[in-house]
Amino acid sequence: MKLVLRGHHLLCLKGFQGYGYDEEFTKNMTLINSKRKQDDTTVTLTSSPDDICSACPNLIGDVCENTQQNDEIISMDREVLKKLDPSQEYNAVKLFEKIDEIFNTNESVSKICFDCKWHEKCLFYQKLSNNR
């Protein structure tokens, strides 16, 4: 199984607990979250629409909602991808273990997660906030 994931979605998947923009998006996110936990899954990284975005009602062409929102999302992707090698294909399980090592404090995700509209429901962000 192969997945294509945006940089910031690596963090979103860690904190996902079933909320989404609509039912189709939530089903897709649940499926991808399950696949990323399988040892035979590989992940290619991107800073453009990915397998999660494909079911997002806010995606219009290759732009999320509007240009400003899209620019903010790309910036979040870049913050994550600075810590990884986007040219490499990763084993999904090992990639998410690496994410745990790299993004393990509130400070390490502050530029990525703080302004996210999901951070109050995100288990990943909540865990980091509780470990201060």
C-alpha positions as CSV (number, residue, x, y, z in Angstrom):
1,M,0.0,0.0,0.0
2,K,1.3,3.5,-0.9
3,L,0.2,6.8,0.6
4,V,1.0,10.3,-0.4
5,L,0.8,12.7,2.6
6,R,1.4,16.4,3.2
7,G,3.9,17.2,5.8
8,H,1.4,18.6,8.4
9,H,-0.9,15.6,7.9
10,L,1.7,13.4,9.5
11,L,0.8,15.3,12.8
12,C,-2.9,15.3,12.1
13,L,-3.0,11.6,11.7
14,K,-1.3,11.2,15.1
15,G,-4.1,13.1,16.7
16,F,-7.1,12.1,14.7
17,Q,-10.0,10.8,16.7
18,G,-12.9,10.8,14.2
19,Y,-13.7,14.4,13.6
20,G,-13.7,15.9,10.1
21,Y,-15.2,18.4,7.7
22,D,-17.9,16.0,6.6
23,E,-18.7,12.3,6.5
24,E,-16.8,11.5,3.4
25,F,-13.7,13.3,4.7
26,T,-13.9,11.5,8.0
27,K,-14.3,8.1,6.4
28,N,-11.3,8.8,4.2
29,M,-9.2,10.0,7.1
30,T,-10.1,6.9,9.2
31,L,-9.1,4.6,6.3
32,I,-5.7,6.4,5.8
33,N,-5.1,6.4,9.5
34,S,-5.6,2.7,9.5
35,K,-3.3,2.1,6.5
36,R,-0.5,4.2,8.0
37,K,-0.3,1.8,10.9
38,Q,0.4,-1.2,8.6
39,D,4.0,-2.3,8.2
40,D,3.6,-2.9,4.4
41,T,2.5,0.7,3.8
42,T,4.9,3.3,2.3
43,V,4.6,7.1,2.4
44,T,5.7,9.7,-0.1
45,L,5.8,13.2,1.3
46,T,4.4,16.3,-0.4
47,S,3.5,19.9,0.3
48,S,0.5,19.8,-2.1
49,P,-2.9,18.1,-2.0
50,D,-2.5,14.5,-0.9
51,D,-4.6,11.4,-0.3
52,I,-6.3,13.1,2.7
53,C,-7.1,16.3,0.7
54,S,-8.7,14.2,-2.0
55,A,-11.9,13.9,0.1
56,C,-11.8,17.4,1.6
57,P,-14.8,19.6,0.7
58,N,-12.6,22.7,1.0
59,L,-10.3,21.6,-1.9
60,I,-10.9,23.6,-5.0
61,G,-8.6,22.4,-7.8
62,D,-5.3,22.3,-6.1
63,V,-6.1,25.1,-3.6
64,C,-7.4,24.7,-0.1
65,E,-10.4,27.1,0.4
66,N,-8.6,30.2,-0.6
67,T,-5.1,31.4,-1.4
68,Q,-4.4,32.7,2.1
69,Q,-5.5,29.5,3.7
70,N,-3.6,27.5,1.2
71,D,-0.4,29.5,1.8
72,E,-0.8,28.9,5.6
73,I,-1.2,25.1,5.0
74,I,1.9,25.0,2.7
75,S,3.8,26.8,5.4
76,M,2.7,24.2,8.0
77,D,3.9,21.4,5.5
78,R,7.3,23.1,5.1
79,E,7.8,23.2,8.9
80,V,7.3,19.5,9.1
81,L,9.2,18.7,5.9
82,K,12.3,20.7,7.1
83,K,12.9,17.8,9.6
84,L,12.5,15.0,7.0
85,D,13.8,14.1,3.6
86,P,10.9,14.6,1.1
87,S,12.7,12.8,-1.7
88,Q,12.7,9.6,0.3
89,E,9.9,7.0,0.4
90,Y,9.3,5.9,4.0
91,N,8.0,2.9,5.6
92,A,4.8,4.3,7.3
93,V,5.3,2.7,10.8
94,K,9.0,3.9,11.0
95,L,8.0,7.3,9.7
96,F,5.5,7.8,12.4
97,E,7.9,6.6,15.0
98,K,10.3,9.3,13.7
99,I,7.5,11.9,13.9
100,D,7.2,11.0,17.6
101,E,10.9,11.6,18.1
102,I,11.0,14.9,16.3
103,F,7.8,16.5,17.4
104,N,7.7,15.7,21.1
105,T,7.1,19.1,22.7
106,N,4.7,22.0,22.4
107,E,7.5,24.1,21.1
108,S,8.3,21.7,18.3
109,V,4.8,22.0,16.9
110,S,4.0,25.6,17.8
111,K,4.4,27.0,14.2
112,I,2.4,24.0,12.8
113,C,-0.4,23.3,15.2
114,F,-1.2,26.4,17.4
115,D,-3.4,28.2,14.9
116,C,-5.0,25.0,13.6
117,K,-8.8,24.9,14.0
118,W,-8.6,21.3,15.1
119,H,-6.0,21.6,17.9
120,E,-8.5,21.6,20.7
121,K,-9.8,18.1,19.5
122,C,-6.4,16.8,18.4
123,L,-5.1,14.0,20.7
124,F,-1.5,14.6,19.5
125,Y,-1.6,18.3,20.4
126,Q,-3.4,17.6,23.7
127,K,-0.8,15.1,24.7
128,L,2.0,17.6,24.1
129,S,0.2,20.3,26.0
130,N,-0.3,18.0,29.0
131,N,3.4,17.1,29.0
132,R,4.7,20.7,29.5
